[in-house]
Amino acid sequence: MKFTAEIDVMPLKALLDPQGKAVTGSMKNLGLPEIEDVRIGKHISLEVEASSEAAAREKVDAACRKLLANPIMEFYTFSISGSGSH
């Protein structure tokens, strides 16, 4: 069965986010001072072949831990969807 995973990888809250800080500063320059504390991460979408949604979750979690996110600097969340059709 094929499932789709939507993964968000973000910098840990305790760490400085230079990109987010730059964008936050730019918001003030654009007349949008109400927008603050911008954090910038990455979004990854992938398809995974698995026998069940639980198996797909295990595979996606392994991919995140081993390659897609750096646990020293980032955290990740993901969702799995799909009808499980062949």
ChimeraX attribute file (.defattr): number of C-alpha atoms within 10 A of each C-alpha:
attribute: neighborCount
match mode: 1-to-1
recipient: residues
	/A:1	14
	/A:2	18
	/A:3	21
	/A:4	19
	/A:5	19
	/A:6	15
	/A:7	21
	/A:8	18
	/A:9	20
	/A:10	19
	/A:11	21
	/A:12	16
	/A:13	11
	/A:14	7
	/A:15	10
	/A:16	12
	/A:17	17
	/A:18	12
	/A:19	13
	/A:20	17
	/A:21	16
	/A:22	12
	/A:23	17
	/A:24	19
	/A:25	17
	/A:26	15
	/A:27	16
	/A:28	13
	/A:29	10
	/A:30	8
	/A:31	9
	/A:32	12
	/A:33	12
	/A:34	9
	/A:35	13
	/A:36	15
	/A:37	12
	/A:38	15
	/A:39	18
	/A:40	15
	/A:41	15
	/A:42	12
	/A:43	13
	/A:44	11
	/A:45	11
	/A:46	11
	/A:47	15
	/A:48	17
	/A:49	15
	/A:50	16
	/A:51	12
	/A:52	13
	/A:53	20
	/A:54	11
	/A:55	13
	/A:56	22
	/A:57	18
	/A:58	13
	/A:59	15
	/A:60	23
	/A:61	16
	/A:62	12
	/A:63	12
	/A:64	20
	/A:65	14
	/A:66	11
	/A:67	9
	/A:68	18
	/A:69	19
	/A:70	15
	/A:71	15
	/A:72	9
	/A:73	13
	/A:74	15
	/A:75	17
	/A:76	20
	/A:77	12
	/A:78	16
	/A:79	12
	/A:80	17
	/A:81	13
	/A:82	12
	/A:83	10
	/A:84	14
	/A:85	7
	/A:86	7
